Amino acid sequence: MKQRELQTRPADTPSNDLAEILERDGCVVLEDFVSQSHLASINRDLQPFIDATMRSKNNFGGFKTTRTGALMARSPACRDLAIEPRILKLVETFLGPYANTFQLHVTQAIRVLPGETAQMPHRDRWAWSQLQLPPDVEPRVNPVLAKLMTEIEPQLNLMLALTEFTAANGATRIAPGSTRLADDVQVPEEAFVAAEMSPGSMLIFTGSVFHGAGANTSQEDRIGLNIDYAVGWLRQEDNQYLSCPPEIAKDLDPKLQELLGYAVGGPSLGYFTPPLPAGEDLCPPQRALEDGLATPKLKPDGQLLTGIEKN
Ligand SMILES: O=C(O)CCC(=O)C(=O)O
């Protein structure tokens, strides 16, 4: 593997130029992407949720790390970031060769606490299939799926620094140029670079690049806002219909509703039949956001209470 540096670019770099770097390196840092006032709003929205979040409890997620999700339901300022036009343009440019529609895949604030050890290097596309397994994950390798994943780019991620990101406090460690290595290769330590950034700067990285959270040997928390996008025809990692259910999604920006999954994802992906009222035809997902759609209730015997039972 040819050793590469982690490239840094201004926030207004055209998406075609960024997509080229991402294609080659799998990662790039955008400097000062978010204004200080937007950053302050994100922090204000998230702080109570981050403070209350319990620690992860597994080898992959860490034992001194907290992961605060459901950010589209919880934070107006995170919603603004998720549909920021420069980001959406980049998502469309980079993932466009592999899909016609795109969706949110993960939304998480990741806080690495003092004393946390380094996360195992991984590729985020392993959410669908992987050859190298974390010790605590049930092995479910599908070789066909694993091969398919090597032939496409299914995912594009952003990690916005909410605190300083330093080598000492657990900045994401990433191996630029590692996108085409075999899944089971041991990526050498020297290939990894700490994505050091100031609050407001952002690491953009693909589902194919090896990376992981660094060890936090400092006395301070490292907090990053992670928003991932995926092609519209694969299942979301973080189930957005549950993390941001229709009661909340109905009041959001239509573009965000679409990214959450409340829109058809292809010629016939994602339609549904409202359980009530009886008699409805197949509906596009947006229908679930309309007022007046009955909340289904079950009778004691487990059958749906239709309201059209005979007395
Ligand atoms: O927090 C980070 O820097 C990276 C986290 C990560 O890669 C993950 O949890 O999949």
The ligand as a Gaussian input file, in Angstrom:
#p B3LYP/6-31G(d) Opt

LIG

0 1
 O      -15.417000       7.913000      16.650000
 C      -14.629000       7.758000      15.712000
 O      -13.659000       8.464000      15.529000
 C      -14.861000       6.628000      14.730000
 C      -15.931000       5.692000      15.177000
 C      -16.157000       4.582000      14.215000
 O      -15.466000       4.421000      13.257000
 C      -17.256000       3.637000      14.444000
 O      -17.753000       3.548000      15.574000
 O      -17.597000       2.903000      13.500000

